[in-house]
């Protein structure tokens, strides 16, 4: 089949790899002018480890893993450690692998078969499912037709909006916003994987270090904010306002660092819940279908698993696209539902709402693992 994949994130690249290797003709379009590699390190865990092995990328993923041990230290306003958490305590298995997001994207890009047509600065403007083909008009004005369209374009999926309806019908905000910025001034040499976190009621500011990199990480509780998620200046303004007047610890310099990062990541933490992930000859994978949020730590694993499952079911069902999409969804939905449920308690751990909740969290962690 001739397949169009919208989005060149982890889900889109995995779809390109798996579908092309299965014999399909694949084109991937990406709105940005480059692969998006910014953000915190990601995990490959659970069933996705077997998927990575089947894709032939597990050895490369192992080679780029950050460390076997990661620790988060919660600090007070002066920077003194008040509690700590070993990430291994919440992992599914000791086999789980953490690696830099940019490394995984490079691995996937290198694994992409040469015949896959990857086009940057291109996106879908309109699509019409005619029953046997999907007619697509691109933002560039180009027109083409495909046997199926795969929406792998993230939580703000344009494919989902065009085919299923407005984002607000499927988005469930968890009441928290997140921002991540490159913070080279906070980097320390060595392989230590360490995160320092300061909590104030409803707000969190931290530094995540790995290898020779450091990231400034922020989360804050808020009702829904009306802004253009493509507007970087608006994102930086909202972030600065959320932490205005806070002079504790490293917060002022971290906010200043974020203001100067042209690749700042900022978004609401919101899950995507849909009654179905497919309609006609269009199917969604990854965050476009079932975003569990970063609080689950399972988005990348679901992307790998979802793309592989989709390719498998298309191979099993041949021209019966409806049956293939239905089987893909039936197999993957339990994994997505479990990840979404896991994420629901994340805000109370990472960004408690009150001083009392902060101290209660710290007390629980101290009791579980003395300093």
N, C-alpha and C positions, 0 to 999 in steps of 0.2 A: 504494500500500500504506500501511497504518498502521504506523509505525515507532516503536519506543522506543529511545532512545539513553541509555545509562547513563554519566554523567560529562560534566562541562562544562569539561574542559580543552581544549587545542588540538585534539585528535583529535575530541572530542565536538562542539565547536562547528563544526568543519569538516564533520563528518558532517551536522549539522543544516542547514548552509548548502547543501551539495551535494545532499542528498536532497530537501530542500524545493523547491529550484529545479527539480529533476527531476520535481516533481509529486506527491511523496509527502506524506502527513500525518505530521508529526514531533513527537514529544514528547521533551524532554531532562530527565532528573532528575539532580540534583547533591546529594550528601550534605551539603556545606557550605552555609552561609547566604550565600555570596557567591562571585564568581569568584576563583579562587586566582591571585594575580599575583606572589607572592613568589618569589624565586629569582634566579639569575644571568641575564644577557642570553642570548638564544638566537640561533641561526643559521637562516637560510633559504638553502639551497644546492642545487646540482646540479639535478636534474629538478624539485625542488619550486619553483624559481623560475618555471618554465613553468606549473606548477599554480597558483601564486599569481596569475599573469597571467590564466589562464583563469577564475579565481574573481573577478577584478576587484579584487583587493586589492594588487597589486604596487606601484602608485603610492603607496598609503598606507604600505606597508612601506618603500619607498625614502625617503619623507619623514621617517620616524622612525629611519632607520639611525643608529647611534651615530657611527661614524667609519670611514674607510678603513684606518686604521693602528692596530694594537693591539700593545702590547709587554708581555711578562711579564719582570719582573726578579727574579732569585733573589738573596736577601740572606743574609748570615751573621748570627750572633747579635747583632752590634752594629748591624745594619742596612746595612752596606756591601754594595754590589752585587758579586756574584761571578760571575754569568753572566746572559745575557738570551736571550729567544726572541721573534722576531717572529711573531705568529700567522699572518700571511700565508704563512709558510713551510710550514704544514701544511694550508692551505685547499685545497679542490678547484679553485677558480677565483677570479680577481679579482672576479668578479661576485657572489660570496657576500655575503650581507647579514646583519649583526648588528644586533639591535635589542633594547630592553628587553622583558622578558617581559610586563610590564604593558601596554606599548604594543600588542603583538601581540594580547593578549586583548581589549583595547578595540576594535581593528580588527575582530576576528572577531565580537565581540558586536554591533557596529554593522552588520556585514554580514549578520547573522542575519535571515532574512525574518520579517516581523511575524507571520505565521501559525504560526510555530514556538512551541510551548508549552514554555517554559523554567521548570522548577520547582526551587527551592532547598529545602534541608532535607528532601529526599525521596530514598529509595533503595529498591532491590529487596530484598524479604525472601525471596520464593520465586518460582520460575517453573516452569511445566510446559508442555513442548512437546507439543501434541496432534496434531502432524502437519500440520494446516492453519492452526493459530493457536497463539500462545504465551500462556497464561494467567499473569498476573503479580499477585502480592500485594505491596503496598508496605509499608514500615515504618510508615507512617501508618495502615494498615488499609485503604486504598483498593484496589480490585480493577479490573483492566481486561484486555483481550485485544488482541494485536497480531499483525500478519502476520510481522514479524521483530523481533528484539532485537539491538541493536548494543552490545557491551561496549567502551566507550571509557574505562573507569574505572581505568586506570593499572596500575602494576606490582603493586599489591595488589588486583587486580580481584575484586570480589565476583561478577560475572557468570561469570568464569572458574572461580571456586571452586564455584559452584552447578551449573554445567553440565559442567565438565571434571574437577574434582577439586581437592584441596588445593594450595595454592601451592607447597609444598615439592617436589611432583612435577615442577614446571616451572622452578623458580628455581635459578639457578647463581650463588651469591655469588662475587664476585671478591676477597674478603678485605679489603675496604676499606669504611669508613663515611665519610659526608660530612655536613657541617652548613653551613648558610648562614644568616646573620643580617643584618638591617639595621644599618648602622654609621654613623649620620649624623655622628658626631663625627670620622670619618675622611675626610669628603667634602672635595673641593677644587674651587673654581670653575673653569669652563672646559670645553672639549670633550675634554680628554685622556682617552684610554682606556688606563689603566695598571693593571697588577696587580703587587703585590709579594708575594713568597713566601719564607717561611723554612722550610727543611727540617731536621728532626731525624730520626734513624733511625726509619722507620715512621710519621712524623707530618709534617703540613704545616699551617701556619697562614698566612693571607694576607689582603690587602686588595685588593679589586677596585673600581676607581673608573671611573665613566662619567658624563658630564654633571655634575649636581650631587649624584649619589648615590654611596654607598660601601657595600660589603658585606664582612662578615667571613666568610671561607671557611676551612673546616677539613676535612682528611681524615686518617684514621689507619687503619693496618692492625690487624686483629683477627680472631680466630676469631668464629664466629657468636655473637651476644649475645641472650639470651632476654629480651625486653621487649615491652610492648604498644606497637605503632607509633602508636597514637592518643594515648598518654600523653605529653604535652609535658614534664611534670616529670621523668619517667624519661629522656627524651631529653636534657634539660639536665644531669641528673646524670651520665649516661654520658659526655657530652662533657667535662664538668668533670673527671671522673676520668681521662679519656684524656690530658689536658694538665696534670694536677696536678703541682705542683712546678717547672714550667717558668717561669722568670722572664726569659727572653731576649726581646729586641726588643720587640714590641708584644703578645706573647701574653697576658699577664695582663689587659690592658684589653680585648682582643678577646673573650676568654672571658667577661669581665664583661658586655660588651655583649650577647653572645649569651644570657646568662642572663636578660636583661630584655626580650628580643624575644618578644612573644606569638605572632608568626607564624614562629618558628624552623622552618626545614626541616631535618629530620634523617632519615637512612635508610641502610640498607646499600646499597652499590653492587652490584647483582645483575642479571644478564641473565635474560630469560625465553626458554626454548626449548620449543617445542611441535611435535609431529608434524603437527598440523593446527590451524587457527585457526577452524574452523567445525564445528558439529554441528547437524543439523536446521535449524531456523529461527533459530539463534543464531550470530552471527559476532563475532569480536574484531578490533579495530583498535588501532593505536598501541602504547604500552607494554604494554597488557594482553596483546597477542599476541606481541610480539617485542622487548621492552625491550633496547636496546643499551647503556644507561647513559649518564650525562653525559660519560663519558670519550670517547664517540664523537662528541659534538657534532652528532648527526644525528637526534635524537628528534623534534624539531618538524617537520623536513623530511619524515620518514617519516609523521608524523601527517597532514600536508597531502596527501602523495602517496597514502596509504592510503585516506583518506576519498574522494578524487576517483576513485580506481580502483574502489572499491566501488560508488559511484554510477553510474559508467560501465557496469560489468558488470551491474548490476541493470537498467539501461536496455536493454542488449543482449539479455538473456535473459528479460525479462518475468517470467512466473509461475514459471519454473524457477529457484527460489532456490538449489538445490543446485549447478546449473551456474554460476550467477552467483558464488556464494561460491568455488567451485573456481577459476574464471578469475581472480578477484581475487587469490586466494592465489598462484596460479602466476605472476602478473605481479609481485607485490610481494615475494615471498620472496627473490629474489636481492638486492634492495636492502637488506632487513633483515639478511641473512646477511653482506653486505659491511660494514655498519655494526658488527655485533657483532664481526667479526674485527678491524676497525680499533681497537676499544676495548681489545683484550686487552693491548696494550703500554702503555696509559695509566698504569697504576700505577707502572711503573718510571720514567716521566718525571716524574710529579707527586709521588709519595710513595715514593722509594727506601727500601729496607729497612735499609741499613747506611750508616755514614759513608763506607765505600769506594765504595758505589754512588752516593752523593750526589756525591762528588768526581768520579767517572767521568762522571756525567751533566753536571756543570758543565764539565768539561774538553772534552767533546764539543761543548757549546754554544759555548764560547769559541773552539774551533777553527773552528766553522762561521761564527761571527759575532763578531769581536773587539769588546770593550767600547769 
